[in-house]
Amino acid sequence: MKNRPNIDQLVEDALDSVSNIDTAKTPPFFKEKVLNRMAQQDVEKAEGVRYLNWFTPRYQAAALLCFVILNAFALLSYNSDSDYGENVENFAEVYGLSETTTDSYLYQN
């Protein structure tokens, strides 16, 4: 393996080469233009979806209250004693799931 002579000199040369780099020439007001474009992009992203912005917590609470009242009214107005039994019997008769007392041509007692 070769020993590198003058390693300190090579490091110094590499660090000094940075000083030889010229500064870039930018057009006037370049920074302001770039910052304005970035600000406009941020505003466009912030606008995003705007169709539910009106649904604030006040309206959410009102909608929830209306939903609870509507459900309570539906549950209280439902009379489970007579209507449910009649509806099940009607359903069973329509689809032929119940025994009927009428005579059938195919079935003889």
Secondary structure, 3 states (H helix, E strand, C coil): CCCCCCHHHHHHHHHHHHHHCCCCCCCCCHHHHHHHHHHHHHHHHHHCCCCCCCCCHHHHHHHHHHHHHHHHHHHHHCCCCCHHHHHHHHHHHHCCCCCCCCCCCCCCC
